[in-house]
Amino acid sequence: MSAAHTRTGHGPGSTGHVVVIGGGISGLAAAHRLLEGGARVTVLEAADRLGGKLYAGEIEGVPVDLGAESMLARRPEAVELARAVGIGDRLRPPTTATASLWTRGALRPMPKGHVMGVPGDLGPLAASGVISPEGLARIDEDTRLPRTEVGEDVAVGAYVAERLGREVVDRLVEPLLGGVYAGDAYQISMRAAVPPLFEAARANRSLLDGVRGIQARSAAAVHQAGAAATGPVFMGIEGGIGTLPGAVADAVRAKGGEIRTGTPVTAVRRSAQGWQLDLDGAALTADAVVLATPAPATARLLAPVCGPAAAELHSVEYASMALVTMAFRRADVEERLTGSGFLVPPVDGRKIKASTFSSNKWGWTGGFDPDLFVLRTSIGRHGDEADLAREDGELVGFSRADLREAVGLTAAPVASRVTRWDGGLPQYPVGHLERVGRIQDAVAHLPGLRVCGALYTGVGIPACIASARTAADDILATLRPDSVPAE
């Protein structure tokens, strides 16, 4: 082989050299954890930038997120990482979290008292006008229906429709679940995507009773935990969530880690020393490898060394979408736009799936140009991606047309930009957890190699970081059993 070979040495107290393939938040979080455990770390990212689906940008001088814009704060992993890399003082709750549903020809308040759109309290639901009188009557049948068996897994939409009727799925569950997965509620696994609902379905004949039980337990937990549990559900970062990867990367470098962008890995193979990675014109050897890449790339790299895992990964489907970010003169829009934005049920047949009024939701944006108002829309979801083939200008036009009808916004934006996420979100169909289990079981037979990312235990930022920590801790335990960082 003519390519040059390089090997990084071990520093004092080092447990070995670990290469992390993938520079999204999962890969960076894994690198950070590995360095804490004493490993020497190299991060290889094929793209020219870090962060993956966390992407900080700007429009007319105002910082904006061109990818994910918030993180769940009631899970600790993302908040902990932000604080660990020195940006905890920039964590910000939403200025407003009052969202609406654009359905049945009007903006309607998001009903309170639900679990991912599945209602427990029918009073707010009836008052919202989201569900028709016939749909409300259908919900009442839940208490009289016989038990619906869910087995080892069931699609969220199929189960909820059988218990409460399709209107609840189409008008409530679909827009909320679609906002997380950009997927189809009638295909998404309840066990993987909404585990509390799955457990409630197994334990209760009535779904309404199950949801009320979830809410009662949640309220009791908050009461027991006191003020610590009453904070915001979601959190942002001043300057955008997209600044988190850069802060983690800076911390990785400060700890001695190496990060290379524009460096695709073409092959991974076992070697006498551990692992060999083929790069463009060079080969890198390592004691261990973490694959923090999407399923297609992970499958390609694993195919020669772990065929069963690669076969499972090849079957993973992804949803594509586009985000349209626009800046308006505040005087043209402010009175028309209240709350944090709105979701759009696919059943209503609109082009956009949601709109976030960023300048309302994130108060810090006004500090950059108080005369501008920034919002964004999303277009496309799994199985509904035809519009993504259109030009950027057409997507902006679709967004403006829907905003005109939804909120009466007729002003032209002073600037717009379209960000496309092709294959952006892995889908969690029925049986997803079993497939993940088979992948992880197969990979477990490879000494010194682990996988992590949005595919495995959740698409949210905290779940990705948790997945990264698990992979890193497994590697550290392999390299030196006493090296796993204390919690």
C-alpha positions as CSV (number, residue, x, y, z in Angstrom):
1,M,0.0,0.0,0.0
2,S,1.5,3.3,-1.1
3,A,-0.4,5.6,1.2
4,A,1.5,7.1,4.1
5,H,0.8,5.7,7.5
6,T,0.6,7.8,10.6
7,R,0.1,6.9,14.3
8,T,-0.3,9.3,17.1
9,G,1.6,8.5,20.3
10,H,0.1,8.2,23.8
11,G,0.7,11.0,26.2
12,P,1.4,10.5,29.9
13,G,-1.6,8.7,31.5
14,S,-3.2,8.2,28.2
15,T,-5.4,5.1,27.7
16,G,-4.8,5.0,24.0
17,H,-5.7,6.7,20.8
18,V,-9.4,6.8,19.8
19,V,-10.6,8.1,16.4
20,V,-14.1,9.5,16.3
21,I,-15.6,9.5,12.9
22,G,-18.2,12.2,12.6
23,G,-18.1,15.8,13.8
24,G,-21.7,16.4,14.7
25,I,-22.8,16.9,18.2
26,S,-22.7,13.2,18.9
27,G,-19.1,12.8,17.7
28,L,-17.9,15.9,19.5
29,A,-19.6,14.9,22.7
30,A,-18.0,11.5,22.5
31,A,-14.6,13.1,21.9
32,H,-15.1,15.4,24.9
33,R,-16.0,12.4,27.1
34,L,-13.1,10.3,25.9
35,L,-10.6,13.1,26.6
36,E,-12.0,13.4,30.2
37,G,-11.2,9.7,30.5
38,G,-7.6,10.1,29.5
39,A,-7.7,9.0,25.9
40,R,-5.9,10.7,23.0
41,V,-8.6,11.7,20.5
42,T,-8.8,12.5,16.8
43,V,-12.1,13.6,15.3
44,L,-12.5,13.2,11.5
45,E,-15.3,15.0,9.8
46,A,-16.0,14.6,6.1
47,A,-17.7,18.0,5.6
48,D,-16.0,21.3,5.8
49,R,-17.8,22.3,9.0
50,L,-18.6,20.8,12.3
51,G,-22.0,20.4,14.0
52,G,-24.1,18.3,11.6
53,K,-27.8,19.3,12.1
54,L,-26.7,22.0,14.6
55,Y,-25.9,24.9,12.3
56,A,-25.4,28.5,13.4
57,G,-25.9,31.2,10.7
58,E,-27.1,34.7,10.3
59,I,-29.6,36.7,8.3
60,E,-29.1,40.5,7.9
61,G,-26.6,40.4,10.8
62,V,-29.0,38.6,13.2
63,P,-27.6,35.2,14.4
64,V,-30.1,32.4,13.7
65,D,-30.2,28.6,13.8
66,L,-30.4,27.0,10.4
67,G,-30.9,23.6,11.9
68,A,-32.1,22.5,15.4
69,E,-33.1,25.6,17.5
70,S,-33.7,24.2,21.0
71,M,-33.0,21.3,23.3
72,L,-34.9,19.5,26.0
73,A,-33.9,21.0,29.3
74,R,-35.6,18.4,31.5
75,R,-33.0,15.9,30.4
76,P,-29.6,16.9,31.8
77,E,-27.1,15.9,29.2
78,A,-27.2,18.9,26.8
79,V,-27.4,21.5,29.6
80,E,-24.5,19.7,31.4
81,L,-22.4,19.7,28.3
82,A,-23.0,23.4,27.6
83,R,-21.9,24.2,31.1
84,A,-18.9,22.0,30.9
85,V,-17.6,23.8,27.8
86,G,-18.1,27.2,29.2
87,I,-21.3,28.5,27.7
88,G,-23.7,27.8,30.5
89,D,-24.2,31.5,31.0
90,R,-25.6,31.8,27.5
91,L,-28.4,29.2,28.1
92,R,-31.8,30.9,27.6
93,P,-35.4,29.7,28.0
94,P,-37.9,30.7,25.4
95,T,-39.3,34.2,25.9
96,T,-42.6,32.7,25.0
97,A,-43.7,29.1,24.4
98,T,-47.3,29.8,23.4
99,A,-47.8,27.9,20.2
100,S,-50.9,27.5,18.0
101,L,-52.2,25.0,15.5
102,W,-53.2,26.3,12.0
103,T,-56.1,24.0,11.2
104,R,-59.6,24.1,10.0
105,G,-58.9,27.5,8.5
106,A,-57.8,29.3,11.6
107,L,-55.0,29.6,14.2
108,R,-56.2,27.8,17.2
109,P,-54.6,27.5,20.7
110,M,-52.6,24.4,21.3
111,P,-54.7,22.5,23.9
112,K,-53.1,22.0,27.3
113,G,-53.2,18.7,29.1
114,H,-51.8,16.3,26.4
115,V,-48.9,13.8,26.0
116,M,-47.5,14.3,22.5
117,G,-50.9,15.4,21.3
118,V,-52.9,12.6,23.0
119,P,-55.3,14.4,25.3
120,G,-56.0,13.7,29.0
121,D,-58.1,16.8,29.7
122,L,-60.9,17.2,27.2
123,G,-62.0,20.6,28.4
124,P,-59.2,22.6,26.8
125,L,-59.4,20.4,23.7
126,A,-63.1,21.1,23.2
127,A,-62.5,24.9,23.8
128,S,-59.8,25.0,21.2
129,G,-61.9,24.0,18.2
130,V,-59.2,21.7,16.9
131,I,-61.4,18.7,17.1
132,S,-64.9,18.6,15.6
133,P,-68.0,17.7,17.8
134,E,-68.0,14.3,16.1
135,G,-64.4,13.9,16.9
136,L,-64.9,14.7,20.5
137,A,-67.7,12.2,20.7
138,R,-65.4,9.6,19.2
139,I,-62.8,10.3,22.0
140,D,-65.5,9.5,24.6
141,E,-65.8,6.0,23.2
142,D,-62.3,5.1,24.6
143,T,-63.7,4.4,28.1
144,R,-66.1,1.9,26.7
145,L,-63.9,0.1,24.1
146,P,-62.3,-3.2,25.0
147,R,-58.5,-3.3,25.5
148,T,-56.3,-2.8,22.4
149,E,-53.3,-5.1,22.6
150,V,-50.1,-3.4,21.7
151,G,-47.7,-6.4,21.8
152,E,-44.0,-5.6,21.6
153,D,-44.6,-2.4,19.7
154,V,-47.2,-0.5,17.8
155,A,-47.4,2.6,15.6
156,V,-48.4,5.7,17.5
157,G,-51.0,6.8,15.0
158,A,-52.6,3.3,14.6
159,Y,-53.0,2.8,18.4
160,V,-54.3,6.3,19.1
161,A,-56.7,6.2,16.1
162,E,-58.2,2.9,17.3
163,R,-58.7,4.3,20.8
164,L,-59.6,8.0,20.2
165,G,-60.3,8.3,16.5
166,R,-58.3,9.5,13.5
167,E,-59.0,13.2,14.2
168,V,-56.8,13.2,17.3
169,V,-54.0,11.7,15.3
170,D,-54.4,13.9,12.2
171,R,-55.0,17.2,14.0
172,L,-52.8,16.8,17.1
173,V,-50.4,13.9,17.2
174,E,-49.2,14.3,13.6
175,P,-48.1,17.9,13.8
176,L,-46.4,17.4,17.2
177,L,-44.7,14.1,16.4
178,G,-43.9,15.3,13.0
179,G,-42.1,18.3,14.5
180,V,-39.7,16.0,16.2
181,Y,-39.2,13.3,13.6
182,A,-40.4,14.9,10.3
183,G,-42.2,11.5,10.0
184,D,-45.6,9.9,9.7
185,A,-47.4,9.1,13.0
186,Y,-49.0,6.1,11.5
187,Q,-45.6,4.5,11.0
188,I,-43.6,5.8,14.0
189,S,-43.0,3.4,16.9
190,M,-44.8,4.3,20.1
191,R,-42.3,2.3,22.2
192,A,-39.3,4.1,20.7
193,A,-40.8,7.6,20.3
194,V,-43.2,8.0,23.2
195,P,-42.2,5.3,25.8
196,P,-44.5,6.7,28.6
197,L,-47.5,6.4,26.3
198,F,-46.5,2.8,25.3
199,E,-46.2,1.8,29.0
200,A,-49.6,3.5,29.7
201,A,-51.1,1.5,26.8
202,R,-49.8,-1.7,28.2
203,A,-51.1,-1.0,31.7
204,N,-54.5,0.5,31.0
205,R,-57.5,-0.5,29.0
206,S,-58.5,3.2,28.5
207,L,-55.9,5.5,26.8
208,L,-57.5,8.5,28.4
209,D,-56.9,7.0,31.8
210,G,-53.4,6.1,30.8
211,V,-52.6,9.7,29.8
212,R,-54.1,11.1,33.0
213,G,-51.9,8.7,34.9
214,I,-48.8,10.0,33.1
215,Q,-49.8,13.5,34.0
216,A,-50.5,12.7,37.6
217,R,-47.1,11.0,38.0
218,S,-45.4,13.9,36.3
219,A,-47.1,16.4,38.6
220,A,-46.2,14.4,41.7
221,A,-42.5,14.2,40.5
222,V,-42.4,17.9,40.1
223,H,-44.0,18.5,43.5
224,Q,-41.5,16.1,45.1
225,A,-38.5,17.7,43.3
226,G,-39.6,21.2,44.2
227,A,-38.4,24.3,42.4
228,A,-35.6,22.4,40.6
229,A,-38.1,20.6,38.4
230,T,-40.2,23.7,37.5
231,G,-37.8,25.2,35.0
232,P,-38.4,25.5,31.3
233,V,-39.0,22.3,29.3
234,F,-36.8,23.6,26.5
235,M,-33.7,25.7,26.4
236,G,-31.9,27.7,23.7
237,I,-28.5,29.3,23.6
238,E,-27.9,33.0,23.1
239,G,-26.5,33.2,19.6
240,G,-28.2,29.9,18.6
241,I,-28.0,26.3,19.5
242,G,-25.8,25.9,16.5
243,T,-23.0,27.5,18.6
244,L,-22.8,24.5,20.9
245,P,-20.7,22.3,18.5
246,G,-18.1,25.1,18.2
247,A,-17.9,25.5,21.9
248,V,-17.4,21.7,22.4
249,A,-14.8,21.6,19.6
250,D,-12.9,24.4,21.3
251,A,-13.0,22.4,24.6
252,V,-11.8,19.3,22.7
253,R,-8.9,21.1,21.3
254,A,-8.0,22.8,24.6
255,K,-7.8,19.3,26.1
256,G,-5.4,18.2,23.4
257,G,-7.8,16.6,21.0
258,E,-7.2,16.9,17.2
259,I,-10.1,17.8,14.9
260,R,-9.9,17.5,11.1
261,T,-12.7,18.7,8.8
262,G,-12.8,17.9,5.1
263,T,-11.4,14.5,5.9
264,P,-13.7,11.6,4.8
265,V,-12.9,8.1,5.9
266,T,-13.2,5.6,3.1
267,A,-12.6,2.3,5.0
268,V,-12.2,0.9,8.5
269,R,-10.4,-2.4,9.1
270,R,-9.0,-4.4,11.9
271,S,-5.2,-4.3,12.3
272,A,-2.6,-6.0,14.6
273,Q,-2.5,-2.8,16.7
274,G,-6.3,-2.2,16.8
275,W,-7.9,-0.4,13.8
276,Q,-6.7,1.1,10.6
277,L,-8.6,3.9,8.8
278,D,-8.2,4.7,5.2
279,L,-8.2,8.5,4.5
280,D,-7.6,10.4,1.3
281,G,-3.9,9.5,0.6
282,A,-3.1,8.3,4.1
283,A,-3.9,5.7,6.6
284,L,-4.4,6.3,10.3
285,T,-4.1,3.7,13.0
286,A,-6.0,3.8,16.3
287,D,-6.6,1.6,19.4
288,A,-10.4,2.2,19.1
289,V,-13.0,3.9,16.9
290,V,-16.3,5.6,17.5
291,L,-18.6,5.8,14.5
292,A,-20.8,8.9,15.0
293,T,-22.1,9.0,11.4
294,P,-25.6,8.6,9.8
295,A,-26.7,5.1,9.0
296,P,-25.6,5.0,5.3
297,A,-22.1,6.1,6.1
298,T,-21.9,3.8,9.1
299,A,-23.2,0.9,7.0
300,R,-20.6,1.5,4.4
301,L,-17.8,1.5,6.9
302,L,-19.0,-1.5,8.8
303,A,-19.8,-3.7,5.8
304,P,-16.3,-5.3,5.6
305,V,-16.0,-5.9,9.4
306,C,-19.6,-6.4,10.6
307,G,-22.0,-7.5,7.9
308,P,-25.0,-8.1,10.2
309,A,-24.8,-4.5,11.6
310,A,-24.3,-3.1,8.1
311,A,-27.3,-4.9,6.8
312,E,-29.5,-3.5,9.5
313,L,-28.2,0.0,9.0
314,H,-28.9,-0.2,5.2
315,S,-32.6,-0.5,6.0
316,V,-32.8,2.7,8.0
317,E,-34.9,5.4,6.3
318,Y,-34.4,9.2,6.7
319,A,-36.7,12.2,6.2
320,S,-35.6,15.2,4.2
321,M,-36.8,18.8,4.9
322,A,-36.0,22.4,4.2
323,L,-36.0,25.4,6.5
324,V,-36.9,28.8,5.1
325,T,-35.6,31.7,7.3
326,M,-36.9,35.2,6.6
327,A,-36.2,38.6,8.0
328,F,-38.9,41.3,7.9
329,R,-39.1,44.9,9.0
330,R,-40.6,44.6,12.5
331,A,-43.0,47.5,11.9
332,D,-44.6,45.4,9.0
333,V,-45.2,42.2,11.0
334,E,-45.1,42.7,14.8
335,E,-48.8,43.2,15.4
336,R,-49.7,40.2,13.3
337,L,-47.3,37.7,14.9
338,T,-47.9,36.7,18.5
339,G,-46.7,33.6,20.4
340,S,-43.9,31.4,19.4
341,G,-45.4,30.2,16.2
342,F,-47.7,27.5,14.9
343,L,-47.8,23.9,13.7
344,V,-49.7,22.7,10.7
345,P,-51.4,19.3,10.5
346,P,-50.5,17.6,7.2
347,V,-54.2,16.7,6.8
348,D,-54.9,20.4,6.1
349,G,-52.9,20.2,2.9
350,R,-50.6,23.2,3.3
351,K,-47.1,23.5,2.0
352,I,-45.5,24.5,5.2
353,K,-45.5,22.1,8.2
354,A,-44.7,24.7,10.9
355,S,-43.6,28.3,11.4
356,T,-41.5,29.6,14.3
357,F,-41.6,33.3,15.2
358,S,-38.0,33.3,16.2
359,S,-37.9,37.0,17.3
360,N,-40.8,36.3,19.7
361,K,-39.5,32.9,20.9
362,W,-35.9,34.0,21.5
363,G,-35.7,37.4,23.0
364,W,-32.0,37.7,22.6
365,T,-32.4,38.2,18.8
366,G,-33.7,41.7,19.3
367,G,-30.3,42.8,20.7
368,F,-28.7,42.6,17.2
369,D,-31.2,44.6,15.2
370,P,-34.4,45.7,17.0
371,D,-35.9,46.8,13.7
372,L,-35.9,43.3,12.3
373,F,-38.2,40.4,12.9
374,V,-37.0,36.9,12.1
375,L,-39.2,33.8,11.5
376,R,-38.8,30.5,9.8
377,T,-40.9,27.8,8.2
378,S,-40.3,24.1,7.5
379,I,-41.3,22.2,4.4
380,G,-41.1,18.5,3.8
381,R,-41.4,15.3,5.9
382,H,-41.0,11.6,5.3
383,G,-43.1,10.5,2.4
384,D,-44.0,14.1,1.5
385,E,-40.8,15.5,-0.1
386,A,-41.7,16.4,-3.6
387,D,-41.6,20.1,-3.0
388,L,-38.0,19.9,-1.9
389,A,-37.0,19.4,-5.6
390,R,-38.1,23.0,-6.2
391,E,-35.8,26.1,-6.3
392,D,-35.2,28.1,-3.2
393,G,-37.3,31.0,-4.5
394,E,-40.3,28.7,-4.9
395,L,-40.0,27.5,-1.3
396,V,-39.8,31.1,-0.1
397,G,-42.9,31.8,-2.2
398,F,-44.8,28.8,-0.7
399,S,-43.9,30.0,2.8
400,R,-45.1,33.5,2.1
401,A,-48.3,32.3,0.6
402,D,-49.1,30.2,3.6
403,L,-48.1,32.9,6.1
404,R,-50.4,35.3,4.2
405,E,-53.3,33.0,4.7
406,A,-52.5,31.9,8.2
407,V,-51.7,35.3,9.8
408,G,-52.3,37.9,7.1
409,L,-48.7,38.6,6.5
410,T,-48.4,40.4,3.2
411,A,-45.1,42.3,3.7
412,A,-42.1,41.2,1.6
413,P,-39.0,39.9,3.6
414,V,-35.9,42.0,3.4
415,A,-33.9,38.8,3.3
416,S,-34.4,35.1,3.0
417,R,-32.3,31.9,3.0
418,V,-33.2,28.3,2.5
419,T,-31.4,25.5,4.3
420,R,-31.9,22.0,3.0
421,W,-31.5,18.9,5.1
422,D,-31.4,15.9,2.8
423,G,-31.7,12.8,4.8
424,G,-31.8,14.9,7.9
425,L,-33.7,12.8,10.4
426,P,-33.7,9.0,10.9
427,Q,-37.1,7.4,11.1
428,Y,-38.2,5.3,14.1
429,P,-40.7,2.8,12.6
430,V,-42.4,0.0,14.6
431,G,-39.6,-2.4,15.6
432,H,-37.0,0.3,15.7
433,L,-35.7,-0.6,19.2
434,E,-35.3,-4.2,18.2
435,R,-33.3,-3.2,15.1
436,V,-31.1,-0.9,17.2
437,G,-30.6,-3.8,19.6
438,R,-29.4,-6.1,16.8
439,I,-27.0,-3.4,15.5
440,Q,-25.5,-2.8,19.0
441,D,-25.3,-6.6,19.7
442,A,-23.4,-7.1,16.4
443,V,-21.0,-4.2,17.0
444,A,-20.4,-5.4,20.6
445,H,-18.4,-8.3,19.1
446,L,-15.9,-5.8,17.6
447,P,-13.3,-4.9,20.3
448,G,-12.7,-1.2,20.5
449,L,-15.5,-0.1,18.2
450,R,-18.8,1.5,19.1
451,V,-21.5,3.5,17.4
452,C,-23.6,6.5,18.5
453,G,-25.9,9.2,17.2
454,A,-29.5,10.2,16.5
455,L,-30.4,6.8,15.1
456,Y,-30.0,4.8,18.3
457,T,-31.8,6.2,21.4
458,G,-33.5,9.5,20.3
459,V,-33.1,12.3,17.8
460,G,-33.0,15.1,20.4
461,I,-29.7,16.8,21.4
462,P,-29.7,15.3,24.9
463,A,-30.4,11.8,23.6
464,C,-27.5,12.2,21.1
465,I,-25.2,13.3,23.8
466,A,-26.3,10.4,26.0
467,S,-25.6,8.0,23.2
468,A,-22.2,9.5,22.7
469,R,-21.4,9.2,26.4
470,T,-22.4,5.5,26.4
471,A,-20.2,4.8,23.4
472,A,-17.2,6.7,24.9
473,D,-17.5,5.0,28.3
474,D,-17.6,1.6,26.6
475,I,-14.4,2.4,24.7
476,L,-12.7,3.7,27.9
477,A,-13.7,0.6,29.8
478,T,-12.1,-1.5,27.0
479,L,-8.9,0.5,27.0
480,R,-8.5,0.9,30.7
481,P,-11.2,-0.4,33.1
482,D,-10.7,2.3,35.7
483,S,-10.8,5.2,33.3
484,V,-14.6,5.8,33.0
485,P,-15.3,9.4,34.2
486,A,-17.4,9.7,37.4
487,E,-20.9,11.0,36.9
